[in-house]
Amino acid sequence: MKTIKRMSVLSVCLPAWLLMLPLLAFTSQAQVAGEKPGPKYEKLKVWEGNWTYEGTQYATPLGPEGKFKGKQTNRLILNGFALESDWSDNEGVTLGLTGKELHCYDAAKDQYVTYSCDNSGGVGVLIDTFEGDTVTGRGTLTDTKGISYMSRASGSFQQNGDTFTVKLQLSTDKGKTWIPWYEMTARKVKR
């Protein structure tokens, strides 16, 4: 069984990118050259930089229980209108799992959206909400067999934004019941 550890937001799989190309071309033509991201986009900066993480994954249909560790690199792209993330698990039950995420702000819907995919074929979309130092999210994750799961997350920043802890849950029955998926603590790497 392939292990899917997290919803990777920054890099949607190639077919999704191809579908978005006409939209991206329209968007770039509609924007004024040199336009700067507004205050809502500033929230993406909290993730910028290199991070290490460790946590516990619980037994779910997506994989076995166990500890994991890894690293994540996040960088602003597209003139600061999006954040790209690359992560890889380098120790534990999810050893070798890698993924990409794309974090964006949708101004029309006034919401933050994360798109993800990983090297086990998992694809996810998460809608994030920021309130102070707390981030919550709800979304869906689809495995390579086409089975979709609902997910929800609750996390918070500590130590001036240099540490982030999060707990994720999974629902296999469209939100009627929730089970623990994984808990993780991430720390920003100091330069």
N, C-alpha and C positions, 0 to 999 in steps of 0.2 A: 504494500500500500504506500503510495506517495504521501509525504507529509507536507501539508500546507500550513505554514505557521502564521502568516499575517497577511493582511490586505496590503498589497504594494500599490501605492498610489501614483507614483511619478511617471511610470512608463506603461501606457496601455499597450497591449499587444498590437502587432503590426496591422492586422485588418482594421482595428478601430482607428488607428492613425490615418490609414488610407481613406477611410470614410470621412474623417475630419478635414482633409486637405482642402476641399472646396470652401468649407466654413472658415478655415484659417485664412484663405486668400481673401474672402469677402471681408472678414474682420480687419485684416491689415489695411485694406483699401479704405475702409470706413473710418479708421482711426487717423488722427492728425499725426503727421511725422514728428517724432520726438516727444510724444505724449508720455507723461510720467505717471507711475502708479499712485493712486490716491491712498488715503489713510487705511482703508480696509485691507489693502494689499500689504501694508506694513506688518500685519500679524504673521505673515508667512516667514518673516525674517527670524522669528524666534527659533525656527528649526535649523537655520543656516549653520553650516560647519560640519566638523567631524564628530561622531558620537560612537561610544561603545555601549553595548547593552547586554543584559543577562536576565534570564527569567525562567519560568516554569510553564511548560505546556501541559495541559491536562488531556487525558484520554477522551477523544471525540471521534466521530466518523472521519475526521481529517488526519488523524495520526495518534501515535501512542503518547503516553505520559512520560515526561522527563525534563531535565534541565537543558538550557541552551545558552550560548553566548555568541556575540557577533559584533559587527561594526557597520556603521552607516555614514555615508557622505551625502550631505544636502547642499545644493547650490541654487541660488536664484538664477533664472533664465528668462529669456524673452523680455528683456529690459525691466526685470523685476515684477512682471505680471504673473509669474508661475515659479514654483520651486520643484526642482528635480531631485529625486533621492535614489541612491543605489545602496542596497544592503546585502550582507552575506553572513550566514551563520557559519562560524568557524569552529564550533565545539558543541558537543552534546547530541541530543536526540534528533535535531534538525540539521546536523552537519551537512554542508554542501548545498543547502537551500539558499538561493539568491533571488533577489527581486528588484523591481524598479517601481517607483511611484511618481505620480505627477500631481502636485497640490496646486489648486487654482481657486480664485474667487470668482463666483458668478454674480456680477453686479445686478443683472435683471431679477434674479431670485434672492439676492442678498444672502448668499450662503457660500460656504467653503466646500469644495468638492475634491475628493482624492480618488484617483484612478490607480489601479495596481495590477501587476501580473508578476508571476514568479516562474522559476524554472521547473516547477512540477505541473505547470499548466493552469494554475489557479488564476482567476481574474476577479477583481473586486472593484466596487464603487462604494465610497463612504461619504456621507454628508456630515461635516464637522461644525460644531458650535463652540465659540470661544466666549467665556465669561470670566474675566479676571485671569487668574492663573489656572483655571479649569478648562479642559477641553473634553467635550462629549461627542460621540458620533454614532450614527446608525447607517447600516448599509447592507449590501448583499455580496456574497462570495460564491463563485461557481467553480466546481472542480472539473477535471478533464472528462468525467463521465456525464457532464451536463447537469449535475445535481446542484441546486442552489440552496444556500443557507442564509439566514438573516444573521447579522452580527450587530453588536452594540459595544461601545467602549466608553470608559470614563477614566480620565487621567488628569494629572496636575503637575505643574512646574514647581520646583523648590530651588532654593539656593540661587536666587536671582536669575532663574531660567537655565541654570547649568545642569539641572537634574530633572528628569521627567519620569514619573511612574504611571503605569496604565494597567487596567484590567479589562480584558475582553471576554464577552460571552457569545455563545452561538445558539441559534434556534434551528432545530431540524423540522419544526412543525408550524412554520409561518408565524412565529412570535407567541404561541400559546404558552410554551415553557422555554426556559433558558438554562444552559449549562455553562460552567466555566470553560473557557477556551485556553487563554494564557494570561499570565501576569508578567510584567517586565519593568525593569528600571534601566533607563538610558542616562548616560553621563556625557556631557560635552567634553571633548578632548581639549585640554589647555595647550596653547602653543608656547 
